[in-house]
Amino acid sequence: MPVRIRKRKSLTRFIAPLATMMILGYFGFHAFNGQYGIRAHLAMQNRMDKLEQHLAERTIVREKLESRVSLLRTGSLEKDMVDQYVRSQLNMARDDEVVLILR
């Protein structure tokens, strides 16, 4: 009894691995370069670090300004001292005043 042996075509045995490699390549590419990929994650981390540093700088400036404003609140300084400080910072005087500059 003769046995027939069917010879597989050489292309058919490469279709499944080729399709698998194409699918893995597609997802691998987008895992690195996609909107939520590794590169985007690193870029977001760098931006977040810069923004946190900027926030820390702004917080320090805000605390300094808050401490200066707290000195100007009612009861902590006399009005004459506040007036003197404002005039020295703004470099202004009234028309009827005489200014002496001592260096």
Summary of the structure (lengths in Angstrom):
residues: 103
radius of gyration: 37.6
end to end distance: 122.8
largest distance: 130.6
contacts: 161
relative contact order: 0.04
helix: 66%
strand: 2%
